[in-house]
Amino acid sequence: MGEAKTHRWLPQFCSLPTLFAVMVVAEIVALIVVFAPDIHARAWLPRLGVASVYVEWLALLNAVVLCSMRQALERLPARPGFVLAWSLCVIATALGAAVVCRMDQALGLGLSAPEDQTARFVAGNAAIAALIAAALLRYLYVLELWQERVEAASKAQVDALQARIRPHFLFNSMNTIASLIRTRPAEAEQTVEDLSDLFRAALGASEQPGTLGEELDLLDHYLRIEKLRLGERLGIDIDTRDLPRDMPLPRLLLQPLVENAIYHGIQPRADGGTVHIAGRHPPGRVEITIRNPVPPDAVPRRNGHALQNIRARIEYHFGKRGELSVEPGGGEYAVTVRLPDASSGSPKSSAS
């Protein structure tokens, strides 16, 4: 599997972000050509228009060539494939420049070069393309490598979240089930089903994103198990009626926050407390707040790594549109997750 990753050295030139980057670079080249010193300079605006059309056409021609050849190029090792891709850019540019130059000469427009300077015009275009293609291919390769590393880091974060289903939580749950089998068999059976659903979600967290409704159902399973374990010490107050249940959401995004609230807020208190889960759906956003009391004689200890993990996953899936904020104080600890709703964009379908 490690070798398969080396085949991703060439970006997808048919994708809109890559095409946009290529066209921006092409327009910069057109600006440089137009504003370069020229003894035969004409008005800059018409020249910019002609140069932009020509350069953008060559850029799209190269993008189409690399897009159509991507599968064949990716079968090669990175270095030979890079050289071949670079050579294709130079050849495509030279052929395109030759065709445009000949058409211009036949029409007598005088936009390219006289007939006796055709070779110089073509060679100059090929030389410029060679420099730009080498720099751009290298930049896009580094960008592709960075994206792979981000995906790998996100996968590692999901693995860490799976490991957060603590062994002692499993042992406590099994002990609770064992104590219920004879006296309350129906509750024991329900607890087994809840535990099964919880671990199924944890083991499948690295697959495609789930929905907000599935995550809320997972919280119900988790809270029922903890309610049996802690009894009257654990109060539960949930109001998520306004939340869009069909909204795509990465799995295990909320459960670790509720787990933190119980283990670091409710469990250490002799009299326990209530965990509050409230959801709001203002226009274009979804807000979920998890609040719990903290021990009066100690600063609440939170798993900073878990919060950082969740914050990184939110940023990966939603960018700057997502946010996780922490508000300690006043005897309570509150964590709020703010996300764009489905109409503002869905989370990425990645390995995260």
N, C-alpha and C positions, 0 to 999 in steps of 0.2 A: 504493500500500500504506500510505502514511502516513495517508491519510484513513480507511482502514478501522479504524485503531486508535482514532480518535475515537469510534467507535460503541460502544466498550466502557466508556462512562461509567457505565452502570447495572449494579450487581452482580446476581448470580444469586440472587434471593430464594427460589428453590426449593432452594438448597443448604443443608445442615445448618449450616455455620458461620455463614452469614448469618441463618438462622432463629434460631439460638441467640443471636446478638447482639441481634436484634430483641426476643426474648422476655426477655432480661436487662434491656434498657432498659424494657420494659413493666412488669416486676416492680418496678423502681426507682420508676416512676411510681406504681404501686399503693401502695408503702410511703409515698411522700410524701403521697399523698391520705389514707391512713389516719391517719398521725401528724400531719397538719396540724390546727391548732386548730379545734374544732367545738363549738358550744354544745349540739348534740344528739348528742354523741359517745356511742357504745355501747362494749361490750367490744371491744378492738382486734383480738382474734384472729378472731371471726366477721366483723368488717368487712374484715380483711385477706383472708380467704377469698373473700368476695363480690367485693371489688375486684380481686383477682388473676384470678379467673375472667373477670370482665367485661373487664378491660384486656388480658389475654392473648388473649381471643377477638377483640377489636378488632385487636390486633397481627397475629394470624394472618390475619384478613380482609384487612388491608392488604397483607400479604405475598403472599397468593393473587392479589389484584388486580394488584399490580406484576409478579408472576411471569407471569401470563397475558398481560399487556400488554407484556412486555419487548421482544419482537421489533418491535412497532409503535413503541415509544418509542425504540428504538435507531436507527431510520431517521431520526430528527430530530437536528438539531444539539444539542450538549450543553445549552446554556442553555434553549431552548424545551422540550426534552425534560425537563429538570429541573423547570421550572415546571409542566409537565403532570403529571409524576409526583407532585409535591407537591400539586397540586390534586386528583388522584385520591385521595390519602391523606386529605385534608380531607373530600372528599365522601363517601368510604366510611365514615369515622368518623362523620360527621353522620347518614348514613342508618342506620348500625348503632345509634347512640345513640337515634335516633327509634324504631326498631323495638323495642329493648329497653325503652325508657321506656313505650311503649304497651302492650307485653305485661305489664309490671310493674303498670301501672295497671289493666289488665283483670283480672289475677289478685289484685289487692289486697295485694301483698306489701310495698309501701312501701320498696323497696330503691333506687329511683332518685329521682323527684321527683313532687310532686303534679301534677295535670292542668293547673293554671293556671301551672305553672313549666316546662312541657315545652320551650318555646322557649329558655328560659334554660339548661336542662340540655343541650340539643342544642348550643347556641352555645358553651357552656363546654367541652364535649368537643371540638368542632371547633377552638376556639382552642388548646387544649392540644396537639391533634394537629398543628396547623399549626407550632407551635414545635418539637415533637419531630421531626416529619418533616423539617423543614428542616435541623436539626442532624444527624440520623442519615443522611439522604441525602448530605449533604456529607461526613460522616466515611467512609461506605462508598465514596464516589467517590474520595476521597484514598487509601483502602486499595486500591481496584482499580488506581489509577494506580501506586501503589508496587509492586504485584505485577507489573504490566507491565514496570516498570523492572528489577525483579529478574530476570524472564525474559530481558529484553534483555541485561542484564549477563552472565547465564549463557551466552547464545548467543555473546556476544563472547568469553567465556572458552574456549568450544569452538573458535571460530575461531582463537584464539591457540594452542590445542593442536594444531590442524591445521598451523599455521605452524611448530610445533616440529619437524616432520619436516624437519630442516635440509637446505638445499641441498647442503652438502658430504657429508651422509650419502647422499643420492641419487647424487652424483657418485662417491663411494667405492664404493657398491654397484654402479654401472654398470661401473666399472673392474674390480671383482672378477669380475663376470660375463664381461666381455670376456676376462680372463685365463684363465677356466675353459673357454671355449667349445671350444677345440681340444683341450686336455689332458683335461678332465673334463666332457664335455658334459652328463652326467646331473645333476651338481651345479649347473652353470650353469642348467639348466632349472628345477631346484628353487628356486634363488635368485630367478629371475624370478617364479615363482609366489609365493614368500614376499613379495617386494617388492610384487607386485600386491595381495595380501591386506592388507598393511600400509597401503597408500595407499587401498584401498577402504574400510577401516575409518575412516581419517582423514577421508575425504571424506564419509562417512555418519555422522559422530559427532553431528551435530545432529538426527538423526532419532530414532525411538523407542529407548528403552534396549535394550541387548543383554542378555547373560547373563554370569555369571562364567566359565562354560566358554568362551565365545567370547573373552573377554578373555585367558584363560590360553592359548588357542590362538594369539592374536595375539602374546603374549609369546614363544611358541615360534618363530613366523616371524621376529620381530625378532632373537631371540638367535641363530638359525641364520645370519642374514646377518652379524651382528657376529662370530660365531665364525669364519666364513670370512675376514673382514677382519683380525682380530687373531690368529688361529691359536692356538698354544699359550699365548699370553699371557692368554687369556680362559678361565677355568674357570667352569663352570656347575653349580650344585647346586640342584635344585628338588625340593621335597617339598610337593605340594598335594593329596595323595590324599584328605584328609579334607574338602576343601572341597565345598560343594554346587554343582555345575556349572550347575544350572538356576536359580540365584538371580538375579533381575533386577539389572542393574548398569549404570550409565551408561557409555557407551563411552569408551575412552581414559582410564580412571581410573588404571590401573596402569602402562601402557607408559611414560609420561613419567618415572615414578619409577625404572624399570629403566634407562631411557636416561640419567638423571642418574647412576646408580650406575656405569655404564660410562664415560661421558665425564669425570666428575669424580673417579672412584675408581680404575678399572682402567687406562684409557688412559694417564694421566700416569706410571704406574709402569713402570720399565724391565723389570721381571720380570712385569708384569701382576698378576693376582690372580683371585680367584673371587668371583662374585656369587652370593649365597645368597638363595633365595626360599622361604620357609616359610609354610605355611598351617595354621591351627588352627580348629577349629569347636566351641568351648565352647557350652553351652546358650544359645540365643538370640542368638549372636553369631558373626561371622566375623572372624578376625584374619589379616592377611597382612603379613609382615615381610620387607623387602628390605635385606640387609646387604652391605657391600663394604669392602675395605681402603682406607685413604687413604694418600697419599704421606707417607713418614716425615718429610720435611724441610719440609713446608708444611701450613698449615691448609687443609682441604678447602674448595674453593670450590663452593658450591651455587647453583643458580638459584633464589633466594628467590622470584622472581615465580612460577615454576612451582609451588613448594610452596604458596604462598599461593593460587594458582589452584585446585589440587586440593583444598585445605582448604575453599575457598569452595564448590566444587561439592559436596563431601560434605555440608557444612552445608545447602546448598540442597535436596538430594535427601533427606537423612536427618535433618535437624535436629540436635538435641543428642544423638541416638542414635548418630551417626557421629563419628569422630575420626581425625585424622592426627597422629601424634606423631613427633618427631625425637630420636634419642639418639646424639649424637656422643661420641667418647671411646674410649680403650683401643685406638687404632689402627684402629678400625672406625667406620663410619657406618651407622646403622640407621634406617630409616623404617618405621613400623608403621601400617597402615590398619585401623581397627576399625569394623565395620558391623553393623547388625542383620540377621539372616538373614531369609529370605522369610517365615517364620512371624511375625516381628515387624513386618513392613511392607515394602512394595515401594517403590522410588524412583518419583518422579513421572514420569508420561508427559508430559513437556513438551518444549519445543524445546531443552532442555539436554542 
